[in-house]
Amino acid sequence: MSQSPDPTFDEGTIQRMAAAMLSYTVLEVQGGWPMLPPSSGKLALGSTGPDVALLRRRLAITDDLPADQANGDAYDDALAAGVRRFQARHGLTETGSIGAKTLTALNVPVGKRLRQLGASLDRLAAMDFNFGQRYVVVNLPAAFAEAVDRDKVVRRYVVVVGKPDRPSPALTTYVTAVNLNPTWTVPLSIMKKDVITRMRKDPSYVERMHMRVLDGQGHEVDPRSVDWNSDRAPNFTIRQDSGNWNALGAVRIDMPNPYSVYMHDTSHKEFFSADYRFQSSGCTRVEDPRALAAWLLSDNPGWGRREIDAAIAKGERTDIRLTHKIPVAWVYLTGWATRDNVIHFRDDVYGHDDKPTLVADARAQVASAARASGFVLQSADTRSSDVKPVSYLDSQ
């Protein structure tokens, strides 16, 4: 996970993404970058040969390797550093060597990367977000969250987000409260897909999970009185008690939104260390929710980390309303550019980039910006070797 203090999403992100599109459009016109053969999939420090030479040229095109290091056929420390830079930009484990995942990312065509930037730009431009001095960003494809204060990331959190068949939504809202030892009212969709299905197989499931069945007036009813095999819409709700068993864990970040999703703790800590962190039913699970809660409550006197831990230890539900609500955005960026002049990419886990977008319009805007900047976007047959599209800052 990046250690850069530059946020994924700030007030200059859209302009930087447009500039990155310009750079990649020029690069596409020039013919893109070379494809590495399957034999490159085991390159590492000490390797030599034509595959290494090709890798050097490939990384130099995207500024992962300095231009003066583009030639040569030896896999040295400089090349390993370039590979780590590439891996960091693509959310890969920074090994400095070429494995199957890194090879796949290296061989994604420039046209697809351009579409990722265009689709991400389109989605971001459609969002209405009021940046505050302090705000929270979750980038869903990257599966991390950022706490931003005065345009700097003060802390990044590994998160687990929705499964592809239960995707987390892109949204903007405000964090209004922190709930300690929360109860969980099971959403209707999860009740139908999970709880009712399990009750049909295991009548003790609700009791074992410390869940209560409540009627329309909020009165508890005996689970044995419910016809769990009925196909009719349930006329009851299910609420899980506070405790170690609770799906929301010990902390819930309350952020009212039409999707009824939250940021919260979890009892499934094992997912945070996995490369694939798309395992929730739509909410965002945070690796260190108590630290995030303490940051959110920093304007609330008497609610530091020690007080939060003490309140959780008591086991009683406590709702703390923020003195000042904090903006939060869940964004879906598979391609973006940060202030440190780095262009990042992630896999399109939810398949949103393949949906109809305004990429064609974005390309037209890029072409217009290119002309205004003095670029001539020639065809591949007549491309000029003098055009240098490596850094998107060249277009500014």
C-alpha positions, 0 to 999 in steps of 0.5 A, spaced: 500 500 500 502 506 498 506 511 503 505 517 499 501 523 503 498 525 496 490 523 496 487 519 491 481 524 490 482 531 491 480 537 488 485 537 482 484 529 481 479 530 475 484 535 471 490 530 472 486 524 470 485 528 463 492 530 462 494 523 463 489 521 458 492 526 453 499 522 455 496 515 454 493 518 447 499 520 444 502 514 447 497 510 443 498 513 437 505 512 437 504 504 437 503 503 445 508 499 448 511 492 447 508 485 449 513 481 453 513 474 451 511 468 456 518 467 458 519 473 461 514 471 467 520 468 471 525 474 470 529 476 477 535 479 479 541 476 475 537 474 469 540 476 462 538 476 455 533 479 450 527 478 455 530 483 460 532 488 454 525 488 452 522 489 459 527 495 460 524 498 454 517 497 456 518 500 463 522 506 460 516 508 456 511 509 462 517 512 466 517 506 471 525 506 469 529 512 467 530 513 460 538 513 461 536 505 463 532 503 457 538 499 454 541 493 456 540 486 457 542 485 465 537 485 470 540 489 476 538 493 482 536 499 477 531 494 473 528 491 480 527 498 483 523 500 476 519 493 477 517 495 484 515 502 482 510 499 476 508 494 481 506 499 486 502 503 481 498 497 479 497 495 487 501 488 486 506 486 491 512 489 490 517 483 489 522 487 484 521 480 480 516 478 474 511 473 476 504 471 473 500 477 475 506 482 474 507 480 467 499 480 465 499 487 468 505 489 463 501 486 457 495 490 458 495 494 452 495 502 452 488 502 449 485 499 455 489 503 460 486 509 456 479 506 457 480 505 464 482 512 465 476 515 461 471 511 464 474 513 471 474 520 469 467 519 467 464 516 473 468 522 477 466 527 473 458 525 475 459 525 482 458 531 487 462 532 492 464 537 497 471 537 499 472 539 507 479 540 510 478 533 513 475 528 509 475 520 507 476 517 501 475 509 499 477 507 492 473 501 491 477 497 486 484 499 490 480 496 497 483 502 501 481 508 505 484 514 506 483 519 512 485 526 509 487 532 513 489 539 509 490 535 503 495 530 506 493 523 507 494 522 514 493 514 514 491 509 509 487 503 511 486 496 508 479 495 507 475 489 504 469 491 500 463 488 496 463 481 492 462 482 485 455 479 485 454 484 491 458 490 489 459 496 494 456 502 491 460 509 489 457 514 493 458 521 497 455 523 504 457 525 511 460 521 517 455 523 522 456 518 528 461 513 531 457 507 534 461 503 539 458 496 540 453 496 535 447 492 534 446 490 526 439 490 523 440 485 517 438 488 511 432 485 507 437 483 501 442 479 506 436 476 510 433 473 504 440 471 501 443 468 507 439 468 514 433 465 511 436 460 507 441 458 513 435 457 517 431 452 512 437 448 513 439 449 520 433 452 525 438 454 530 442 459 526 439 465 528 440 463 536 447 461 535 448 468 531 445 472 537 440 474 533 433 476 535 426 476 530 422 482 531 415 483 529 413 490 526 412 493 532 419 491 534 417 486 539 421 479 539 418 473 537 420 466 537 424 464 531 420 457 531 413 461 530 416 463 523 415 459 517 422 460 514 420 456 508 415 461 505 416 465 499 412 471 501 416 477 503 418 477 510 414 481 515 419 481 520 426 484 521 432 481 524 437 484 529 444 481 531 446 483 539 452 487 540 458 482 541 464 479 538 459 475 534 456 481 531 457 482 523 459 489 524 464 488 530 465 493 535 465 499 531 460 502 526 462 508 522 455 511 521 454 515 514 447 515 512 446 513 505 440 510 500 444 504 500 444 502 507 452 501 507 457 503 512 464 502 514 465 498 520 469 493 524 469 485 522 470 479 526 473 476 519 480 479 520 483 474 515 481 477 509 485 484 510 492 480 509 489 477 502 491 480 495 483 479 494 479 483 498 472 483 495 469 479 500 463 483 503 456 484 502 457 491 500 459 495 506 466 497 507 470 493 513 476 497 515 482 493 518 483 498 524 476 501 525 478 504 532 484 508 529 479 511 524 474 512 529 479 516 534 481 520 528 473 522 526 472 524 533 478 528 534 474 534 534 469 531 540 473 532 547 474 526 551 473 521 545 481 519 544 483 512 542 483 510 550 476 512 551 474 509 545 477 502 547 474 503 554 467 504 552 468 498 547 470 494 553 464 495 557 460 492 552 454 497 552 452 500 545 454 507 545 453 512 540 457 518 539 455 524 534 461 528 531 461 535 533 463 536 525 460 531 520 466 529 515 465 528 508 466 521 505 466 519 498 466 511 495 469 512 488 470 507 483 477 509 480 481 503 476 485 509 473 487 515 476 493 520 477 496 523 484 500 529 485 506 526 485 506 525 478 504 517 478 498 514 474 495 508 478 491 502 475 487 497 478 483 491 476 476 492 474 473 487 479 466 490 478 466 490 470 464 498 470 469 500 465 465 495 460 459 499 461 457 505 456 460 511 458 462 517 455 469 515 453 468 517 446 467 524 448 473 524 453 477 522 447 474 528 443 476 532 449 483 529 449 484 531 442 482 538 443 486 539 449 492 536 445 491 541 439 491 546 444 497 544 447 501 544 441 501 536 440 499 533 433 496 526 434 498 523 428 497 516 426 501 510 427 504 510 420 506 517 420 508 518 428 513 522 430 519 520 434 520 526 437 513 526 441 515 524 448 508 522 452 512 519 458 510 523 463 503 526 463 506 533 466 509 534 459 502 536 456 501 541 461 
